[in-house]
């Protein structure tokens, strides 16, 4: 939790309380359902919460922004981002119902009014979004094929509407079809060695009517 406050010093008291609650909530749920791997749960704030918040170092979401989190699992990156940006609407989806049930319970416990969670495939989602976020659910070409027609036309951010993707390692081959993609090294923002090979990839996508 100290790392969260160190990197995001302007959190309100409510936000600090919500971030602190994550530990209790996820440890409790993980004892019932394996939402987060057993070896990672002890590093919840570094490997899951702070990793999710790396997106916020690339782009701060304006009020009224609509964000889709594909393959959210137990709620990452969507839940931490929803705490940080209470005036942004987040739609968290996953195909695994038990994980979505955890997301719903966590959002309710935190009183996050800006979170909607649903068991649904990305291809079947209706509506369009300013940004689509995810944590390495698949390779980029497949991911783009799932969500390519779900981008809003109107721009309201410095970055163009599109994908903000959390992924690690050498992505040169995966991104060769997407020359417009930009890789941001998370280690430029967070010091922990966990982030040495981790990146946020921004891929702008055009609105398709």
C-alpha positions as a LaTeX table, in Angstrom:
\begin{tabular}{lrrr}
\hline
Residue & $x$ (\AA) & $y$ (\AA) & $z$ (\AA) \\
\hline
Unk1 & 0.00 & 0.00 & 0.00 \\
Unk2 & 2.91 & 2.35 & 0.70 \\
Unk3 & 3.96 & 2.07 & $-2.94$ \\
Unk4 & 0.53 & 3.19 & $-4.11$ \\
Unk5 & 0.65 & 6.32 & $-1.95$ \\
Unk6 & 4.25 & 7.02 & $-2.97$ \\
Unk7 & 3.46 & 6.95 & $-6.70$ \\
Unk8 & 0.02 & 8.53 & $-6.38$ \\
Unk9 & 0.38 & 11.10 & $-3.56$ \\
Unk10 & $-2.81$ & 13.02 & $-4.37$ \\
Unk11 & $-5.27$ & 10.28 & $-3.45$ \\
Unk12 & $-8.28$ & 11.36 & $-1.43$ \\
Unk13 & $-9.01$ & 9.75 & 1.93 \\
Unk14 & $-11.78$ & 7.73 & 0.30 \\
Unk15 & $-9.42$ & 6.45 & $-2.40$ \\
Unk16 & $-6.77$ & 5.52 & 0.17 \\
Unk17 & $-9.40$ & 3.63 & 2.15 \\
Unk18 & $-10.58$ & 1.81 & $-0.97$ \\
Unk19 & $-7.05$ & 0.80 & $-1.95$ \\
Unk20 & $-6.42$ & $-0.46$ & 1.60 \\
Unk21 & $-9.61$ & $-2.52$ & 1.46 \\
Unk22 & $-8.33$ & $-4.38$ & $-1.61$ \\
Unk23 & $-5.97$ & $-6.48$ & 0.50 \\
Unk24 & $-8.69$ & $-7.76$ & 2.83 \\
Unk25 & $-11.15$ & $-8.34$ & 0.01 \\
Unk26 & $-8.82$ & $-10.20$ & $-2.30$ \\
Unk27 & $-7.20$ & $-12.30$ & 0.43 \\
Unk28 & $-10.69$ & $-13.33$ & 1.53 \\
Unk29 & $-11.90$ & $-14.16$ & $-1.96$ \\
Unk30 & $-8.67$ & $-15.95$ & $-2.83$ \\
Unk31 & $-9.20$ & $-18.29$ & 0.11 \\
Unk32 & $-12.47$ & $-19.38$ & $-1.53$ \\
Unk33 & $-11.71$ & $-19.07$ & $-5.24$ \\
Unk34 & $-8.29$ & $-19.00$ & $-6.87$ \\
Unk35 & $-8.71$ & $-15.51$ & $-8.35$ \\
Unk36 & $-5.03$ & $-14.58$ & $-8.08$ \\
Unk37 & $-2.24$ & $-17.16$ & $-8.14$ \\
Unk38 & $-1.19$ & $-18.26$ & $-4.67$ \\
Unk39 & 2.39 & $-17.13$ & $-5.23$ \\
Unk40 & 1.27 & $-13.65$ & $-6.28$ \\
Unk41 & $-1.34$ & $-12.82$ & $-3.65$ \\
Unk42 & 1.31 & $-11.75$ & $-1.14$ \\
Unk43 & 2.47 & $-9.16$ & $-3.67$ \\
Unk44 & $-1.01$ & $-7.95$ & $-4.52$ \\
Unk45 & $-0.11$ & $-4.26$ & $-4.47$ \\
Unk46 & 2.95 & $-4.53$ & $-6.70$ \\
Unk47 & 2.00 & $-7.27$ & $-9.17$ \\
Unk48 & $-1.67$ & $-6.42$ & $-9.55$ \\
Unk49 & $-2.69$ & $-3.02$ & $-8.20$ \\
Unk50 & 0.37 & $-0.96$ & $-9.14$ \\
Unk51 & 0.75 & $-2.85$ & $-12.41$ \\
Unk52 & $-2.83$ & $-1.90$ & $-13.28$ \\
Unk53 & $-2.19$ & 1.73 & $-12.37$ \\
Unk54 & 0.72 & 1.94 & $-14.84$ \\
Unk55 & $-1.96$ & 2.78 & $-17.42$ \\
Unk56 & $-2.69$ & 5.96 & $-15.45$ \\
Unk57 & 0.93 & 7.07 & $-15.89$ \\
Unk58 & 0.42 & 6.92 & $-19.66$ \\
Unk59 & $-3.05$ & 8.47 & $-19.80$ \\
Unk60 & $-5.22$ & 10.12 & $-17.15$ \\
Unk61 & $-8.86$ & 9.53 & $-17.99$ \\
Unk62 & $-11.08$ & 12.59 & $-18.26$ \\
Unk63 & $-14.49$ & 12.66 & $-16.52$ \\
Unk64 & $-17.07$ & 10.89 & $-18.65$ \\
Unk65 & $-14.57$ & 8.58 & $-20.31$ \\
Unk66 & $-15.88$ & 5.08 & $-21.06$ \\
Unk67 & $-13.37$ & 2.22 & $-20.65$ \\
Unk68 & $-13.78$ & $-1.47$ & $-21.47$ \\
Unk69 & $-11.61$ & $-3.97$ & $-19.53$ \\
Unk70 & $-11.39$ & $-7.22$ & $-21.51$ \\
Unk71 & $-10.51$ & $-10.42$ & $-19.67$ \\
Unk72 & $-10.51$ & $-8.63$ & $-16.34$ \\
Unk73 & $-10.11$ & $-11.81$ & $-14.29$ \\
Unk74 & $-10.53$ & $-10.73$ & $-10.68$ \\
Unk75 & $-10.78$ & $-7.08$ & $-11.69$ \\
Unk76 & $-7.43$ & $-5.98$ & $-13.07$ \\
Unk77 & $-6.70$ & $-3.43$ & $-14.36$ \\
Unk78 & $-10.30$ & $-2.20$ & $-14.07$ \\
Unk79 & $-10.85$ & $-2.07$ & $-10.30$ \\
Unk80 & $-7.69$ & $-0.09$ & $-9.39$ \\
Unk81 & $-8.32$ & 2.29 & $-12.30$ \\
Unk82 & $-11.95$ & 2.73 & $-11.22$ \\
Unk83 & $-10.76$ & 3.76 & $-7.75$ \\
Unk84 & $-8.29$ & 6.23 & $-9.24$ \\
Unk85 & $-10.78$ & 7.69 & $-11.75$ \\
Unk86 & $-14.19$ & 7.79 & $-10.01$ \\
Unk87 & $-15.71$ & 9.92 & $-12.78$ \\
Unk88 & $-14.77$ & 7.43 & $-15.51$ \\
Unk89 & $-17.13$ & 4.56 & $-16.35$ \\
Unk90 & $-15.60$ & 1.10 & $-16.45$ \\
Unk91 & $-17.14$ & $-2.00$ & $-18.01$ \\
Unk92 & $-15.29$ & $-5.12$ & $-16.83$ \\
Unk93 & $-15.85$ & $-8.34$ & $-18.74$ \\
Unk94 & $-14.63$ & $-11.93$ & $-18.56$ \\
Unk95 & $-15.89$ & $-15.27$ & $-19.84$ \\
Unk96 & $-15.46$ & $-16.93$ & $-16.42$ \\
Unk97 & $-18.52$ & $-16.33$ & $-14.26$ \\
Unk98 & $-16.90$ & $-16.99$ & $-10.88$ \\
Unk99 & $-14.33$ & $-14.27$ & $-11.56$ \\
Unk100 & $-17.02$ & $-11.78$ & $-12.58$ \\
Unk101 & $-18.88$ & $-12.61$ & $-9.38$ \\
Unk102 & $-15.74$ & $-11.65$ & $-7.43$ \\
Unk103 & $-15.46$ & $-8.40$ & $-9.38$ \\
Unk104 & $-19.08$ & $-7.55$ & $-8.60$ \\
Unk105 & $-18.58$ & $-8.30$ & $-4.91$ \\
Unk106 & $-15.38$ & $-6.22$ & $-4.70$ \\
Unk107 & $-16.96$ & $-3.28$ & $-6.53$ \\
Unk108 & $-19.97$ & $-3.43$ & $-4.21$ \\
Unk109 & $-17.83$ & $-3.61$ & $-1.08$ \\
Unk110 & $-15.82$ & $-0.59$ & $-2.26$ \\
Unk111 & $-19.03$ & 1.25 & $-3.25$ \\
Unk112 & $-17.69$ & 1.81 & $-6.76$ \\
Unk113 & $-20.65$ & 3.29 & $-8.62$ \\
Unk114 & $-18.62$ & 3.58 & $-11.84$ \\
Unk115 & $-18.10$ & $-0.16$ & $-12.37$ \\
Unk116 & $-20.26$ & $-2.58$ & $-14.35$ \\
Unk117 & $-19.16$ & $-6.21$ & $-14.57$ \\
Unk118 & $-20.54$ & $-8.93$ & $-16.83$ \\
Unk119 & $-19.77$ & $-12.43$ & $-18.08$ \\
Unk120 & $-19.59$ & $-11.88$ & $-21.83$ \\
Unk121 & $-17.20$ & $-12.38$ & $-24.72$ \\
Unk122 & $-15.56$ & $-9.23$ & $-26.05$ \\
Unk123 & $-16.94$ & $-9.87$ & $-29.53$ \\
Unk124 & $-20.49$ & $-9.70$ & $-28.16$ \\
Unk125 & $-20.15$ & $-6.38$ & $-26.31$ \\
Unk126 & $-22.42$ & $-3.62$ & $-27.58$ \\
Unk127 & $-21.42$ & 0.04 & $-27.57$ \\
Unk128 & $-18.21$ & 1.98 & $-28.11$ \\
Unk129 & $-15.42$ & 3.11 & $-25.83$ \\
Unk130 & $-12.71$ & 5.74 & $-25.53$ \\
Unk131 & $-10.17$ & 3.14 & $-24.45$ \\
Unk132 & $-10.03$ & $-0.62$ & $-24.17$ \\
Unk133 & $-7.66$ & $-1.95$ & $-21.52$ \\
Unk134 & $-6.38$ & $-5.42$ & $-20.73$ \\
Unk135 & $-3.59$ & $-7.40$ & $-19.13$ \\
Unk136 & $-2.06$ & $-9.76$ & $-21.68$ \\
Unk137 & $-5.13$ & $-11.91$ & $-22.35$ \\
Unk138 & $-3.92$ & $-12.85$ & $-25.83$ \\
Unk139 & $-1.63$ & $-11.69$ & $-28.64$ \\
Unk140 & $-2.30$ & $-8.25$ & $-30.08$ \\
Unk141 & $-3.59$ & $-9.34$ & $-33.53$ \\
Unk142 & $-6.26$ & $-11.55$ & $-31.95$ \\
Unk143 & $-7.13$ & $-8.89$ & $-29.37$ \\
Unk144 & $-7.62$ & $-6.27$ & $-32.07$ \\
Unk145 & $-9.91$ & $-8.62$ & $-33.98$ \\
Unk146 & $-12.13$ & $-8.92$ & $-30.88$ \\
Unk147 & $-12.59$ & $-5.20$ & $-30.26$ \\
Unk148 & $-11.77$ & $-3.32$ & $-33.48$ \\
Unk149 & $-15.31$ & $-2.02$ & $-33.98$ \\
Unk150 & $-15.82$ & $-0.72$ & $-30.45$ \\
Unk151 & $-13.88$ & 2.58 & $-30.50$ \\
Unk152 & $-15.54$ & 5.98 & $-30.09$ \\
Unk153 & $-15.14$ & 8.51 & $-32.87$ \\
Unk154 & $-14.86$ & 11.63 & $-30.67$ \\
Unk155 & $-11.46$ & 12.26 & $-29.07$ \\
Unk156 & $-11.10$ & 13.85 & $-25.64$ \\
Unk157 & $-7.59$ & 12.79 & $-24.58$ \\
Unk158 & $-4.00$ & 13.52 & $-25.54$ \\
Unk159 & $-3.64$ & 9.93 & $-26.70$ \\
Unk160 & $-5.86$ & 8.81 & $-29.54$ \\
Unk161 & $-8.72$ & 6.47 & $-28.68$ \\
Unk162 & $-7.76$ & 2.81 & $-28.80$ \\
Unk163 & $-6.07$ & 0.08 & $-26.79$ \\
Unk164 & $-3.96$ & 0.45 & $-23.63$ \\
Unk165 & $-2.46$ & $-3.00$ & $-23.12$ \\
Unk166 & $-0.31$ & $-4.30$ & $-20.26$ \\
Unk167 & 2.25 & $-6.80$ & $-21.47$ \\
Unk168 & 5.87 & $-7.85$ & $-20.90$ \\
Unk169 & 8.90 & $-8.99$ & $-22.85$ \\
Unk170 & 9.92 & $-8.46$ & $-26.45$ \\
Unk171 & 6.84 & $-7.43$ & $-28.40$ \\
Unk172 & 8.51 & $-6.60$ & $-31.71$ \\
Unk173 & 7.14 & $-9.62$ & $-33.59$ \\
Unk174 & 3.67 & $-9.32$ & $-32.08$ \\
Unk175 & 3.44 & $-5.64$ & $-32.99$ \\
Unk176 & 5.00 & $-5.78$ & $-36.46$ \\
Unk177 & 1.55 & $-5.44$ & $-38.05$ \\
Unk178 & 0.89 & $-2.33$ & $-35.98$ \\
Unk179 & 3.54 & 0.31 & $-36.74$ \\
Unk180 & 1.38 & 2.96 & $-35.07$ \\
Unk181 & 1.69 & 1.20 & $-31.67$ \\
Unk182 & 3.80 & 2.87 & $-28.96$ \\
Unk183 & 5.50 & 0.94 & $-26.16$ \\
Unk184 & 6.00 & 2.62 & $-22.78$ \\
Unk185 & 8.39 & 1.02 & $-20.28$ \\
Unk186 & 6.70 & 0.80 & $-16.89$ \\
Unk187 & 10.16 & 0.83 & $-15.28$ \\
Unk188 & 10.32 & 4.52 & $-16.25$ \\
Unk189 & 7.57 & 5.16 & $-13.70$ \\
Unk190 & 7.89 & 2.43 & $-11.06$ \\
Unk191 & 11.18 & 1.30 & $-9.51$ \\
Unk192 & 10.33 & $-2.26$ & $-8.42$ \\
Unk193 & 12.28 & $-4.90$ & $-10.36$ \\
Unk194 & 9.01 & $-6.64$ & $-11.26$ \\
Unk195 & 8.45 & $-3.90$ & $-13.85$ \\
Unk196 & 11.82 & $-4.21$ & $-15.61$ \\
Unk197 & 10.35 & $-5.97$ & $-18.67$ \\
Unk198 & 6.75 & $-4.76$ & $-18.32$ \\
Unk199 & 5.18 & $-2.31$ & $-20.75$ \\
Unk200 & 2.03 & $-0.39$ & $-21.56$ \\
Unk201 & 1.27 & $-0.58$ & $-25.27$ \\
Unk202 & $-0.89$ & 2.14 & $-26.79$ \\
Unk203 & $-2.46$ & 1.21 & $-30.08$ \\
Unk204 & $-4.72$ & 3.89 & $-31.62$ \\
Unk205 & $-7.72$ & 2.50 & $-33.47$ \\
Unk206 & $-10.01$ & 4.32 & $-35.85$ \\
Unk207 & $-13.76$ & 4.51 & $-35.40$ \\
Unk208 & $-15.57$ & 2.24 & $-37.86$ \\
Unk209 & $-19.19$ & 3.10 & $-38.60$ \\
\hline
\end{tabular}
